[in-house]
Amino acid sequence: GNAEFQHSIKNAVPEGHTFKGFPIQFQHLNSEKMMISLEKAATAADILNSRGDQVRFALRARIIVYAENFTAVWVMLAVRYRSTDN
Protein backbone atom coordinates (compact mmCIF):
# COMPACT_ATOMS: atom_id res chain seq x y z
CA GLY A 1 0.00 0.00 0.00
CA ASN A 2 0.89 3.59 0.53
CA ALA A 3 3.30 2.92 3.40
CA GLU A 4 5.32 0.51 1.25
CA PHE A 5 5.46 3.08 -1.58
CA GLN A 6 6.64 5.84 0.76
CA HIS A 7 9.30 3.54 2.24
CA SER A 8 10.61 2.57 -1.20
CA ILE A 9 10.78 6.23 -2.26
CA LYS A 10 12.68 7.17 0.90
CA ASN A 11 15.19 4.39 0.14
CA ALA A 12 15.60 5.50 -3.50
CA VAL A 13 15.86 9.26 -2.99
CA PRO A 14 19.15 10.48 -1.52
CA GLU A 15 19.15 12.87 1.41
CA GLY A 16 18.91 16.48 0.28
CA HIS A 17 16.89 15.52 -2.82
CA THR A 18 13.24 16.14 -3.61
CA PHE A 19 10.86 13.62 -5.21
CA LYS A 20 7.66 14.49 -7.06
CA GLY A 21 5.36 11.92 -8.64
CA PHE A 22 2.14 12.05 -10.62
CA PRO A 23 -0.01 8.97 -11.31
CA ILE A 24 -2.71 9.06 -13.99
CA GLN A 25 -4.96 6.50 -15.67
CA PHE A 26 -6.09 6.47 -19.31
CA GLN A 27 -8.62 4.33 -21.15
CA HIS A 28 -6.89 4.58 -24.52
CA LEU A 29 -3.50 3.76 -26.08
CA ASN A 30 -2.88 7.09 -27.87
CA SER A 31 0.47 8.39 -26.57
CA GLU A 32 -0.03 11.84 -28.14
CA LYS A 33 -3.28 12.31 -26.21
CA MET A 34 -1.54 11.10 -23.06
CA MET A 35 1.21 13.71 -23.46
CA ILE A 36 -1.38 16.45 -24.01
CA SER A 37 -3.15 15.39 -20.81
CA LEU A 38 0.13 15.34 -18.89
CA GLU A 39 1.08 18.80 -20.14
CA LYS A 40 -2.34 20.17 -19.09
CA ALA A 41 -2.16 18.72 -15.56
CA ALA A 42 -0.42 21.25 -13.31
CA THR A 43 1.55 18.71 -11.25
CA ALA A 44 2.68 16.76 -14.32
CA ALA A 45 3.67 19.99 -16.12
CA ASP A 46 5.65 21.02 -13.04
CA ILE A 47 7.50 17.70 -13.15
CA LEU A 48 8.15 17.95 -16.90
CA ASN A 49 9.53 21.49 -16.46
CA SER A 50 11.80 20.62 -13.51
CA ARG A 51 15.27 22.12 -13.66
CA GLY A 52 18.11 21.89 -11.19
CA ASP A 53 21.05 19.85 -10.04
CA GLN A 54 21.12 16.09 -10.52
CA VAL A 55 17.66 15.96 -12.12
CA ARG A 56 16.43 12.42 -12.87
CA PHE A 57 13.14 11.75 -14.60
CA ALA A 58 11.19 8.49 -14.56
CA LEU A 59 8.21 7.18 -16.48
CA ARG A 60 6.47 3.90 -15.81
CA ALA A 61 3.45 2.55 -17.63
CA ARG A 62 1.32 -0.52 -17.09
CA ILE A 63 -1.33 -1.59 -19.55
CA ILE A 64 -4.10 -3.90 -18.42
CA VAL A 65 -6.41 -5.39 -21.06
CA TYR A 66 -9.88 -6.43 -19.98
CA ALA A 67 -12.72 -8.18 -21.79
CA GLU A 68 -14.05 -6.69 -25.01
CA ASN A 69 -10.78 -4.83 -25.70
CA PHE A 70 -11.16 -2.41 -22.79
CA THR A 71 -7.76 -1.13 -21.65
CA ALA A 72 -6.60 0.64 -18.53
CA VAL A 73 -3.27 2.40 -18.90
CA TRP A 74 -1.62 3.47 -15.66
CA VAL A 75 1.21 5.98 -16.02
CA MET A 76 3.50 7.26 -13.28
CA LEU A 77 5.60 10.31 -14.10
CA ALA A 78 8.25 11.31 -11.57
CA VAL A 79 11.28 13.46 -11.00
CA ARG A 80 14.07 13.53 -8.42
CA TYR A 81 16.43 16.47 -8.00
CA ARG A 82 18.84 17.93 -5.49
CA SER A 83 17.15 20.54 -3.35
CA THR A 84 18.84 23.90 -3.09
CA ASP A 85 18.53 26.56 -0.38
CA ASN A 86 17.36 29.91 -1.74
Sequence and secondary structure as in RCSB ss.txt:
>XXXX:A:sequence
GNAEFQHSIKNAVPEGHTFKGFPIQFQHLNSEKMMISLEKAATAADILNSRGDQVRFALRARIIVYAENFTAVWV
MLAVRYRSTDN
>XXXX:A:secstr
 HHHHHHHHHHHS TTEEEEEEEEEESS  HHHHHHHHHHSHHHHHHHT  SEEEEEEEEEEEEE GGG EEEEE
EEEEEEE    
